[in-house]
Amino acid sequence: MSTVPPPPGAPQQQPVPQAPGPHPGTDLGADLGAALAFAGRSLLRNPAAFLVAGAVYGLLTLIVVGASIAGLAVYMVNAMPSDPYAEPELGMFVAAYAIMFGILLLLVPIMLLWESGTGRAGELILEGGRPSIGQALVGPGRIMLTALLMGVIVTIGTFLLYLPGLVASIAFFYAIPAAARGASPVEALKQSVRLVRANLGTTIVAWLVLSVIGSVAGSLIITVIALVPFTILFQLGMFERLSGRELPDLRSA
């Protein structure tokens, strides 16, 4: 079939520009690089939203942990037997572990709110927007429920000889991004498992990259408040790339 030429003077149709580099989901280095760049540039372009939220939740974490440790220290001092040669009672150790478990429970809502806010902010960035501080502080309930469900499964798996928890943490690597993009909690977990199965090697490398970044950033107070948003944004970037979608070029946005 012959193509009819446009009439004289008609505007010429321009070809749709293609993003440079390999197609999303086809190259490990390109996918990792794009996700890392997306996470870093998202933080740099929206410092108020992410860093204020990080400062708020970081301060709450310090208050909870500090007050709990102080209370635990006071309890241990008062519970110690007066005789220095007497063995401590079993109940004292049980109570100490119960207090530490209580500390973890108090930190759960803080982390859920923080992760949900970052997920919401990341989704807005993908759509071309700039999140406000309020949007980065609290996200939709489906993200919080997804993070909670994932955390429960990973924790149970960790207590079961550690290995099941490790497997679960990799299998649910993309659960929060899936929820941020609109999936229900259960569907988000399913989507993550399917994506990991199709990209197991890439996901393991991405998980290791985050582990290294977390080890370095977690040792410095100034970088801790950026660690949670960077983690979620990186996972969101990998989720988009492995789903075959390009990430926005934040350099020109």
Order of alpha helices (4+ residues) and beta strands (2+ residues): alpha-alpha-alpha-alpha-alpha-alpha-alpha-alpha-alpha-alpha
